[in-house]
Amino acid sequence: MKKLLSILLVTLFFYLNLNAPNRGLVNLGNKCYANAALQCLSQIDPLVKFLKALGESNLIGQEKKFLDLVDQLRASAGGSVQPQAICKWIDEYSGLEKGAQDSAEFLRVFFQTFSPKIFRGIIGIEVVNVKRKEEEVERTYMKNREPLRTIDLEVREVSCNLYGSIESEKKFKDLNECLKNFFQDSYNPDLIFRDLDKEIGCFTGLRISKLNPFIIMILKRFSMKPTGEKDKLLHAIPLNGLQINLQPYLDDQIANINANYNLIGMVAYSGGHYNAYTKSFDSNEWCFYDDANPVQTNVVGKVKGIADSGSVGGGYVPYILFYQADESTMKAISEEGKIKEEEESVAEDVVSKIERLEKKKKRIENDLQILESNIQERQKRIEELAELLK
């Protein structure tokens, strides 16, 4: 009877999870941190479509291995996937330091191998530094600055003494407070306004100047103690629901965009293990992944509970959050992109016309030099003939 019950439970488990959005990932050598991040990335459909649209010839980093893995994960048939190609890269080439291997560090190194074109096209947000003195605003656009691949959010504010020891700390109560801390203005005496022969220090702060279809936020769960050891910050951070609005943090030039983003993935962390919650790009069903084991039953309720409480349970807390723009925001981003493309196209046309005019000017100058030389030569011959006639 017990044997029959066990068989029925196993059969029921596989039946309930047969249609999981992705297949599981086998943990090849303590790489749960990479598995969790890859499961979340694989459900970001704008990223996958963008990479496929580029074509294989333009995929110069780990993009090709990632796309191959996505195809395997999304395949309806087969068991768990062994991410051998990416794990081999981690072991041999990634530069991940021993002991520093976690999901956030993996994403940082993984994205660094992607081509710059991909960052300009879809990954990361661009920020602008805003300087202000009272009501006056002066924008300083940071030239040649890389877009932010991720928004790294402090989960607490600390005050330290001269020796680096923490004297006091304030734990942020929710995700909104973490965001406000990230984007808040701060007084910077080194950046000054010169007004009426007086040098006045000013406030500086970051504003989002370009949005993209998805945004990755990392809750900084680790800090260094004065002893050099890692301090784990595992207190609850409520997410304030499954949607976040970034409009308060937009630069004036794009302030009309609603900037609503929906949670589509989350890496959760405990003492030494990582797992993932992802929302399917096509069915909108939530699924839980613990390496090779996908679970789809009763997950959406748990995700809502995590968003409200900021705690997963069992010692796990939200660590990395994956958001995707909602339909209206995606449309606005697309329109902004088209406008930017048109502006860039017009700028290219202007540059091209200037280059053509420069070439034409150069040809005319050369023709004038030749004409002047001919005139001088004829003048010389006339003078010689005049001498002979004398």
Secondary structure, 3 states (H helix, E strand, C coil): CHHHHHHHHHHHHHHHCCCCCCCCECCCCCCHHHHHHHHHHHCCHHHHHHHHHHCHHHCCCCHHHHHHHHHHHHCCCCCCECCHHHHHHHHHCCCCCCCCCCHHHHHHHHHHCCCHHHHHHCCCEEEEEEEEECCEEEEECCCCCCCECCEEEECEEEEECCCCCEEEEEECCCHHHHHHHHHCCEEEEEEEEEECCEEEEEEEEEEEEECCCEEEEEEECEEECCCCCEEECCCCCCCCCCEEECHHHECHHHCCCCCEEEEEEEEEECCCCEEEEEECCCCCCEEEEECCEEECCCHHHHHHHHHHHCCCECCEEEEEEEEEECHHHHHHHHHHHHHHHHHHHHHHHHHHHHHHHHHHHHHHHHHHHHHHHHHHHHHHHHHHHHHHHC
